[in-house]
Amino acid sequence: MEAVSLPDAANLAPDTGKPLANKVRFGIGFAMISILWGIPFSMGSGVLLPQLFTSIPGLSAEQAVGSMNSISVIFALFANIIFGTLSDISKFRVGKRTPWIVAGGVIGAAGYFLTSQSRTLFWIVAGWCIVQIGINCLIAPAVAVLSDRIPEATRGTFSAIYGAGQIVGMQLGNFVGSFFLTKLNVGLVIGTLLFLFSGLLTVLIWPREQSAENNTKVTSAADILRSFIPPTKNSRDFYLALVGRLTFTIGMFMITSYQLLILERYIHLSVSESSTAIKIISMITLVATIVASVVSGPLSDFLQRRKVMVAFGCILTALGLLMPWIMPTTTGMYIFAVLSGLGNGCYMSVDQALNVDVLPSPEQAGKDLGILNLANTIGQALAPWCTTAIIAFMGGYKAVFPVAAFFLLIGTIGIMMIRKVK
Protein backbone atom coordinates (compact mmCIF):
# COMPACT_ATOMS: atom_id res chain seq x y z
CA MET A 1 0.00 0.00 0.00
CA GLU A 2 1.45 3.35 -1.06
CA ALA A 3 0.71 6.76 0.36
CA VAL A 4 -1.07 9.20 -1.93
CA SER A 5 1.39 11.79 -3.23
CA LEU A 6 0.66 15.37 -2.24
CA PRO A 7 1.72 18.69 -3.71
CA ASP A 8 4.53 20.45 -1.88
CA ALA A 9 2.14 23.13 -0.59
CA ALA A 10 0.30 20.50 1.44
CA ASN A 11 3.46 19.97 3.50
CA LEU A 12 4.04 23.67 4.27
CA ALA A 13 2.76 25.58 7.29
CA PRO A 14 0.20 28.19 6.10
CA ASP A 15 1.55 30.95 8.35
CA THR A 16 5.25 30.62 7.39
CA GLY A 17 5.20 28.90 4.00
CA LYS A 18 7.86 26.51 5.35
CA PRO A 19 7.82 22.90 6.62
CA LEU A 20 6.40 22.74 10.13
CA ALA A 21 8.99 23.08 12.86
CA ASN A 22 8.49 22.23 16.55
CA LYS A 23 5.98 19.48 15.84
CA VAL A 24 6.36 18.11 19.36
CA ARG A 25 5.47 21.44 20.96
CA PHE A 26 2.41 21.80 18.76
CA GLY A 27 1.35 18.25 19.60
CA ILE A 28 1.76 18.75 23.34
CA GLY A 29 -0.12 22.05 23.16
CA PHE A 30 -3.10 20.61 21.28
CA ALA A 31 -3.30 17.71 23.73
CA MET A 32 -2.93 19.94 26.79
CA ILE A 33 -5.58 22.50 25.90
CA SER A 34 -8.25 19.88 25.22
CA ILE A 35 -7.37 17.88 28.34
CA LEU A 36 -7.28 20.90 30.63
CA TRP A 37 -10.73 22.15 29.64
CA GLY A 38 -12.18 18.65 29.18
CA ILE A 39 -11.41 17.51 32.74
CA PRO A 40 -13.25 20.29 34.63
CA PHE A 41 -16.08 20.43 32.10
CA SER A 42 -16.78 16.71 32.45
CA MET A 43 -16.26 16.79 36.23
CA GLY A 44 -18.89 19.50 36.54
CA SER A 45 -21.51 18.61 33.96
CA GLY A 46 -21.26 14.82 34.16
CA VAL A 47 -20.57 14.04 37.83
CA LEU A 48 -20.38 16.80 40.43
CA LEU A 49 -23.32 19.00 39.44
CA PRO A 50 -25.77 16.12 38.82
CA GLN A 51 -24.85 14.84 42.29
CA LEU A 52 -25.29 18.33 43.73
CA PHE A 53 -28.73 18.61 42.12
CA THR A 54 -29.84 15.37 43.81
CA SER A 55 -29.17 17.02 47.19
CA ILE A 56 -31.35 20.09 46.55
CA PRO A 57 -34.85 19.48 48.02
CA GLY A 58 -37.74 19.55 45.57
CA LEU A 59 -35.49 19.58 42.49
CA SER A 60 -35.45 16.94 39.75
CA ALA A 61 -31.81 16.21 38.89
CA GLU A 62 -32.70 15.32 35.27
CA GLN A 63 -34.63 18.54 34.74
CA ALA A 64 -31.93 20.61 36.47
CA VAL A 65 -29.24 19.21 34.14
CA GLY A 66 -31.47 19.98 31.16
CA SER A 67 -32.13 23.52 32.36
CA MET A 68 -28.46 24.19 33.01
CA ASN A 69 -27.40 23.01 29.56
CA SER A 70 -30.23 24.62 27.61
CA ILE A 71 -29.73 28.04 29.19
CA SER A 72 -25.94 28.02 29.05
CA VAL A 73 -25.98 27.01 25.38
CA ILE A 74 -27.39 30.42 24.49
CA PHE A 75 -24.26 32.05 25.89
CA ALA A 76 -22.01 29.43 24.31
CA LEU A 77 -23.66 29.90 20.93
CA PHE A 78 -22.87 33.58 20.74
CA ALA A 79 -19.49 33.27 22.45
CA ASN A 80 -18.19 30.73 19.93
CA ILE A 81 -18.98 32.83 16.89
CA ILE A 82 -18.00 36.13 18.52
CA PHE A 83 -14.61 35.01 19.81
CA GLY A 84 -13.85 33.06 16.65
CA THR A 85 -14.58 36.15 14.56
CA LEU A 86 -12.73 38.52 16.88
CA SER A 87 -9.67 36.29 16.75
CA ASP A 88 -9.82 36.39 12.92
CA ILE A 89 -9.66 40.19 12.87
CA SER A 90 -7.47 40.92 15.91
CA LYS A 91 -4.24 42.89 15.57
CA PHE A 92 -2.38 42.01 18.76
CA ARG A 93 1.42 42.05 18.76
CA VAL A 94 1.46 38.58 20.35
CA GLY A 95 -0.78 37.16 17.60
CA LYS A 96 -4.47 37.15 16.72
CA ARG A 97 -5.32 33.91 18.58
CA THR A 98 -3.08 33.96 21.67
CA PRO A 99 -4.81 36.62 23.86
CA TRP A 100 -8.24 35.07 23.38
CA ILE A 101 -6.99 31.60 24.32
CA VAL A 102 -5.52 32.90 27.59
CA ALA A 103 -8.63 34.98 28.35
CA GLY A 104 -10.87 31.96 27.78
CA GLY A 105 -9.17 30.00 30.55
CA VAL A 106 -9.52 32.89 32.99
CA ILE A 107 -13.22 33.44 32.17
CA GLY A 108 -13.92 29.71 32.52
CA ALA A 109 -12.21 29.65 35.91
CA ALA A 110 -14.30 32.59 37.11
CA GLY A 111 -17.52 30.85 36.14
CA TYR A 112 -16.42 27.58 37.69
CA PHE A 113 -15.58 29.34 40.95
CA LEU A 114 -19.03 30.96 41.04
CA THR A 115 -20.60 27.55 40.47
CA SER A 116 -18.52 26.04 43.27
CA GLN A 117 -19.82 28.63 45.72
CA SER A 118 -23.50 28.28 44.74
CA ARG A 119 -26.20 26.06 46.20
CA THR A 120 -29.27 27.26 44.30
CA LEU A 121 -30.22 26.38 40.74
CA PHE A 122 -30.18 30.02 39.61
CA TRP A 123 -26.58 30.72 40.65
CA ILE A 124 -25.31 27.31 39.54
CA VAL A 125 -26.75 27.95 36.08
CA ALA A 126 -25.36 31.51 36.07
CA GLY A 127 -21.89 30.20 36.87
CA TRP A 128 -22.15 27.52 34.19
CA CYS A 129 -23.15 30.14 31.61
CA ILE A 130 -19.88 31.95 32.34
CA VAL A 131 -18.03 28.63 32.08
CA GLN A 132 -19.50 28.12 28.60
CA ILE A 133 -18.41 31.61 27.56
CA GLY A 134 -14.89 30.83 28.76
CA ILE A 135 -14.74 27.45 27.02
CA ASN A 136 -15.78 28.94 23.69
CA CYS A 137 -13.41 31.88 24.06
CA LEU A 138 -10.71 29.25 24.59
CA ILE A 139 -11.46 26.69 21.90
CA ALA A 140 -12.74 28.85 19.01
CA PRO A 141 -9.32 30.48 18.40
CA ALA A 142 -7.40 27.36 19.48
CA VAL A 143 -9.05 25.13 16.87
CA ALA A 144 -8.41 27.82 14.22
CA VAL A 145 -4.69 27.25 14.82
CA LEU A 146 -5.12 23.98 12.86
CA SER A 147 -5.99 26.05 9.81
CA ASP A 148 -3.51 28.89 10.53
CA ARG A 149 -0.34 26.98 11.32
CA ILE A 150 -0.62 23.24 10.58
CA PRO A 151 0.14 21.86 7.06
CA GLU A 152 -2.70 20.08 5.29
CA ALA A 153 -0.66 16.87 4.98
CA THR A 154 -0.31 16.46 8.75
CA ARG A 155 -3.58 18.02 9.84
CA GLY A 156 -5.16 14.66 10.55
CA THR A 157 -2.44 13.75 13.03
CA PHE A 158 -2.78 17.00 14.98
CA SER A 159 -6.56 16.76 14.79
CA ALA A 160 -6.18 13.28 16.30
CA ILE A 161 -4.07 14.68 19.13
CA TYR A 162 -6.63 17.40 19.86
CA GLY A 163 -9.59 15.03 19.59
CA ALA A 164 -7.94 12.35 21.71
CA GLY A 165 -7.01 14.94 24.30
CA GLN A 166 -10.61 16.10 24.49
CA ILE A 167 -11.90 12.58 25.05
CA VAL A 168 -9.11 11.79 27.51
CA GLY A 169 -9.97 14.98 29.37
CA MET A 170 -13.66 14.08 29.47
CA GLN A 171 -12.97 10.58 30.79
CA LEU A 172 -10.42 11.80 33.31
CA GLY A 173 -13.03 14.32 34.43
CA ASN A 174 -15.50 11.51 35.08
CA PHE A 175 -12.80 9.48 36.82
CA VAL A 176 -11.49 12.30 38.99
CA GLY A 177 -14.96 13.62 39.71
CA SER A 178 -16.07 10.23 41.04
CA PHE A 179 -13.61 10.65 43.94
CA PHE A 180 -15.40 13.82 45.07
CA LEU A 181 -19.05 12.74 45.12
CA THR A 182 -19.02 13.30 48.89
CA LYS A 183 -16.60 16.28 48.70
CA LEU A 184 -18.16 18.41 45.98
CA ASN A 185 -16.47 21.67 47.01
CA VAL A 186 -12.98 20.21 46.72
CA GLY A 187 -13.69 18.82 43.26
CA LEU A 188 -15.10 22.13 42.04
CA VAL A 189 -12.06 24.06 43.32
CA ILE A 190 -9.76 21.66 41.44
CA GLY A 191 -11.81 22.28 38.30
CA THR A 192 -11.43 26.04 38.77
CA LEU A 193 -7.64 25.78 38.89
CA LEU A 194 -7.48 23.57 35.80
CA PHE A 195 -9.50 26.10 33.83
CA LEU A 196 -7.38 28.99 35.06
CA PHE A 197 -4.14 27.61 33.61
CA SER A 198 -5.53 25.86 30.52
CA GLY A 199 -5.02 28.68 28.01
CA LEU A 200 -1.85 30.13 29.53
CA LEU A 201 0.07 26.86 29.60
CA THR A 202 -0.97 26.07 26.02
CA VAL A 203 0.31 29.29 24.48
CA LEU A 204 3.55 28.99 26.47
CA ILE A 205 4.12 25.51 25.01
CA TRP A 206 3.20 26.34 21.41
CA PRO A 207 5.82 28.18 19.34
CA ARG A 208 5.12 31.88 19.54
CA GLU A 209 2.45 33.10 17.15
CA GLN A 210 3.41 35.69 14.57
CA SER A 211 2.42 39.29 15.28
CA ALA A 212 -0.98 40.29 13.89
CA GLU A 213 -0.29 44.03 13.96
CA ASN A 214 -0.45 44.12 10.15
CA ASN A 215 -3.70 42.16 9.94
CA THR A 216 -5.77 44.20 7.46
CA LYS A 217 -8.68 41.81 7.08
CA VAL A 218 -11.30 44.16 8.58
CA THR A 219 -11.35 47.89 7.98
CA SER A 220 -14.85 49.06 8.94
CA ALA A 221 -17.78 48.35 11.23
CA ALA A 222 -19.73 47.00 8.24
CA ASP A 223 -16.93 44.51 7.55
CA ILE A 224 -17.04 43.35 11.16
CA LEU A 225 -20.81 42.81 11.02
CA ARG A 226 -20.51 40.93 7.71
CA SER A 227 -17.89 38.65 9.23
CA PHE A 228 -20.59 37.19 11.50
CA ILE A 229 -22.69 35.98 8.54
CA PRO A 230 -22.52 32.18 8.08
CA PRO A 231 -20.95 31.01 4.79
CA THR A 232 -23.30 30.85 1.80
CA LYS A 233 -20.99 30.08 -1.15
CA ASN A 234 -19.43 26.67 -1.75
CA SER A 235 -20.76 25.63 1.64
CA ARG A 236 -22.73 22.42 0.97
CA ASP A 237 -20.09 20.16 2.50
CA PHE A 238 -19.59 22.63 5.35
CA TYR A 239 -23.22 22.23 6.45
CA LEU A 240 -23.18 18.46 5.98
CA ALA A 241 -20.21 18.35 8.36
CA LEU A 242 -22.20 20.56 10.73
CA VAL A 243 -25.16 18.15 10.68
CA GLY A 244 -22.84 15.18 11.18
CA ARG A 245 -21.22 16.72 14.23
CA LEU A 246 -24.53 17.92 15.69
CA THR A 247 -26.20 14.51 15.53
CA PHE A 248 -23.09 12.76 16.85
CA THR A 249 -22.97 15.12 19.82
CA ILE A 250 -26.66 14.74 20.59
CA GLY A 251 -26.43 10.96 20.55
CA MET A 252 -23.33 10.79 22.74
CA PHE A 253 -24.44 13.34 25.33
CA MET A 254 -27.88 11.78 25.65
CA ILE A 255 -25.99 9.06 27.51
CA THR A 256 -22.80 10.62 28.89
CA SER A 257 -24.61 13.60 30.48
CA TYR A 258 -26.67 11.13 32.52
CA GLN A 259 -24.05 8.47 33.15
CA LEU A 260 -24.18 8.77 36.93
CA LEU A 261 -27.99 8.80 36.97
CA ILE A 262 -28.12 5.86 34.54
CA LEU A 263 -25.95 3.81 36.88
CA GLU A 264 -28.07 4.73 39.89
CA ARG A 265 -31.56 4.64 38.38
CA TYR A 266 -31.33 2.30 35.37
CA ILE A 267 -28.63 -0.16 36.45
CA HIS A 268 -29.80 0.32 40.09
CA LEU A 269 -26.40 0.76 41.75
CA SER A 270 -25.78 2.55 45.04
CA VAL A 271 -23.81 5.80 45.17
CA SER A 272 -20.62 3.97 46.16
CA GLU A 273 -21.16 1.28 43.51
CA SER A 274 -21.83 3.97 40.90
CA SER A 275 -18.62 5.73 41.89
CA THR A 276 -16.66 2.53 41.34
CA ALA A 277 -18.42 1.82 38.03
CA ILE A 278 -17.68 5.33 36.73
CA LYS A 279 -13.99 4.85 37.51
CA ILE A 280 -13.91 1.56 35.58
CA ILE A 281 -15.93 2.97 32.66
CA SER A 282 -13.67 6.02 32.48
CA MET A 283 -10.50 3.93 32.39
CA ILE A 284 -11.89 1.55 29.77
CA THR A 285 -12.99 4.46 27.60
CA LEU A 286 -9.67 6.23 28.11
CA VAL A 287 -7.59 3.25 26.93
CA ALA A 288 -9.91 2.53 23.99
CA THR A 289 -9.87 6.17 22.94
CA ILE A 290 -6.09 6.43 23.00
CA VAL A 291 -5.71 3.24 20.96
CA ALA A 292 -8.21 4.40 18.33
CA SER A 293 -6.77 7.91 18.13
CA VAL A 294 -3.15 6.76 17.78
CA VAL A 295 -4.16 4.63 14.80
CA SER A 296 -6.87 6.76 13.14
CA GLY A 297 -5.20 10.16 12.82
CA PRO A 298 -1.92 9.05 11.18
CA LEU A 299 -3.81 6.48 9.07
CA SER A 300 -6.09 9.24 7.81
CA ASP A 301 -3.05 11.32 6.80
CA PHE A 302 -1.37 8.33 5.14
CA LEU A 303 -4.44 7.35 3.11
CA GLN A 304 -5.70 10.94 2.71
CA ARG A 305 -9.15 9.72 3.72
CA ARG A 306 -11.23 11.67 6.23
CA LYS A 307 -14.95 10.99 5.90
CA VAL A 308 -14.68 7.19 5.84
CA MET A 309 -12.79 7.24 9.15
CA VAL A 310 -15.32 9.64 10.70
CA ALA A 311 -18.30 7.59 9.48
CA PHE A 312 -16.77 4.37 10.82
CA GLY A 313 -16.37 6.07 14.21
CA CYS A 314 -20.08 7.01 14.16
CA ILE A 315 -21.16 3.43 13.44
CA LEU A 316 -18.90 1.92 16.09
CA THR A 317 -20.15 4.41 18.69
CA ALA A 318 -23.78 3.68 17.76
CA LEU A 319 -23.17 -0.02 18.39
CA GLY A 320 -21.74 0.87 21.79
CA LEU A 321 -24.81 2.93 22.68
CA LEU A 322 -27.02 -0.07 22.05
CA MET A 323 -25.21 -2.30 24.55
CA PRO A 324 -26.89 -1.00 27.78
CA TRP A 325 -30.24 -1.31 25.98
CA ILE A 326 -29.52 -4.97 25.20
CA MET A 327 -27.76 -5.64 28.53
CA PRO A 328 -29.00 -3.33 31.34
CA THR A 329 -26.14 -4.34 33.63
CA THR A 330 -22.70 -3.08 34.55
CA THR A 331 -21.34 -5.49 31.93
CA GLY A 332 -23.44 -3.75 29.29
CA MET A 333 -22.05 -0.39 30.44
CA TYR A 334 -18.49 -1.73 30.23
CA ILE A 335 -19.03 -3.00 26.68
CA PHE A 336 -20.52 0.42 25.90
CA ALA A 337 -17.31 1.97 27.22
CA VAL A 338 -15.14 -0.18 24.94
CA LEU A 339 -17.09 0.37 21.73
CA SER A 340 -17.91 4.03 22.31
CA GLY A 341 -14.30 4.70 23.32
CA LEU A 342 -12.99 3.14 20.10
CA GLY A 343 -15.64 4.87 17.99
CA ASN A 344 -15.28 8.22 19.70
CA GLY A 345 -11.50 8.09 19.38
CA CYS A 346 -11.76 7.30 15.68
CA TYR A 347 -14.34 10.05 15.16
CA MET A 348 -12.78 12.83 17.21
CA SER A 349 -9.25 12.19 15.93
CA VAL A 350 -10.22 12.87 12.31
CA ASP A 351 -13.36 15.03 12.52
CA GLN A 352 -11.51 18.27 13.24
CA ALA A 353 -9.26 17.75 10.20
CA LEU A 354 -12.34 17.03 8.06
CA ASN A 355 -13.93 20.25 9.31
CA VAL A 356 -10.87 22.28 8.33
CA ASP A 357 -10.85 20.62 4.90
CA VAL A 358 -14.46 21.65 4.16
CA LEU A 359 -14.05 25.30 5.17
CA PRO A 360 -15.40 27.57 2.40
CA SER A 361 -12.84 30.29 3.19
CA PRO A 362 -9.55 29.69 5.06
CA GLU A 363 -9.36 33.46 5.70
CA GLN A 364 -12.41 33.16 7.96
CA ALA A 365 -11.33 29.94 9.65
CA GLY A 366 -11.94 31.20 13.19
CA LYS A 367 -15.49 32.28 12.47
CA ASP A 368 -16.45 29.26 10.37
CA LEU A 369 -14.88 26.75 12.75
CA GLY A 370 -16.72 28.56 15.51
CA ILE A 371 -19.98 27.84 13.68
CA LEU A 372 -19.02 24.17 13.32
CA ASN A 373 -18.13 24.05 17.01
CA LEU A 374 -21.62 25.31 17.76
CA ALA A 375 -22.76 21.80 16.86
CA ASN A 376 -21.00 20.62 20.03
CA THR A 377 -22.62 23.30 22.13
CA ILE A 378 -26.12 22.98 20.69
CA GLY A 379 -25.88 19.20 20.75
CA GLN A 380 -24.92 19.20 24.42
CA ALA A 381 -27.95 21.40 25.15
CA LEU A 382 -30.45 19.42 23.08
CA ALA A 383 -29.29 16.02 24.34
CA PRO A 384 -30.58 16.41 27.94
CA TRP A 385 -33.97 17.56 26.67
CA CYS A 386 -34.16 14.54 24.37
CA THR A 387 -33.26 12.28 27.27
CA THR A 388 -35.72 13.83 29.73
CA ALA A 389 -38.51 13.81 27.12
CA ILE A 390 -37.97 10.09 26.47
CA ILE A 391 -37.87 9.35 30.21
CA ALA A 392 -41.11 11.28 30.74
CA PHE A 393 -42.85 9.59 27.79
CA MET A 394 -41.53 6.06 28.26
CA GLY A 395 -41.17 6.07 32.05
CA GLY A 396 -37.45 5.24 32.18
CA TYR A 397 -34.07 5.17 30.48
CA LYS A 398 -34.65 2.02 28.38
CA ALA A 399 -35.63 3.78 25.14
CA VAL A 400 -32.91 6.45 25.41
CA PHE A 401 -30.20 4.16 24.08
CA PRO A 402 -31.69 3.19 20.67
CA VAL A 403 -32.77 6.79 20.04
CA ALA A 404 -29.22 7.98 20.78
CA ALA A 405 -27.85 5.36 18.37
CA PHE A 406 -30.31 6.54 15.70
CA PHE A 407 -28.91 10.09 15.93
CA LEU A 408 -25.42 8.75 15.20
CA LEU A 409 -26.66 6.87 12.15
CA ILE A 410 -28.12 10.12 10.81
CA GLY A 411 -24.71 11.70 11.31
CA THR A 412 -23.08 8.85 9.38
CA ILE A 413 -25.30 9.53 6.36
CA GLY A 414 -24.51 13.25 6.48
CA ILE A 415 -20.77 12.66 6.60
CA MET A 416 -20.82 10.20 3.69
CA MET A 417 -22.69 12.75 1.54
CA ILE A 418 -19.71 15.14 1.68
CA ARG A 419 -18.12 15.47 -1.78
CA LYS A 420 -15.06 17.67 -1.31
CA VAL A 421 -13.26 15.31 1.06
CA LYS A 422 -12.55 11.64 0.47
PyMOL commands that set and color helices and strands:
alter all, ss='L'
color gray80, all
select helices_A, chain A and resi 8-11+23-54+61-89+98-116+121-149+152-180+184-205+221-226+236-256+259-265+271-303+307-326+330-357+362-394+400-416
alter helices_A, ss='H'
color red, helices_A
deselect
rebuild
show_as cartoon
